[in-house]
């Protein structure tokens, strides 16, 4: 007998954090880890666009880290959690920085702001970057409201948005597609 996906326990607008605490589905904590989940899904879409191009293989690892972040954010910070939740490490941030440095060596120097677009894969990476920035803002807002959010999560999301920007540039470069420079109206 398989488990059903629906439980009906959330029909009244509440859900449980890891640890059992019931919270409103409209809570800032749920908004925060829901945004991380949205980002993870969007990165999956980006990966699907990039796989046939053999441009990047780190996106699945990033998805794993985002699942780790989502799990940490879904925990009740005031309860001891019995289950083992994976940790985020400083090395995860270092990996993003190293990957950006590699891409930067192959890219032409940026001489202006770049508009999202040029290729569907690059455009999706820009959307993922924007969702990542929103996830970061949600984490900061939660932290500012006195909720527990590890600094490492905010740092990772900050670096990840930079990585997604660099990957969008690298994607256009590898596909030999012109970046779209922003030209201010005079």
Helices and strands as residue ranges (DSSP letters): E 14-16, E 22-24, H 28-51, H 59-73, H 90-106, E 114-115, H 120-144, H 151-174, E 180-181
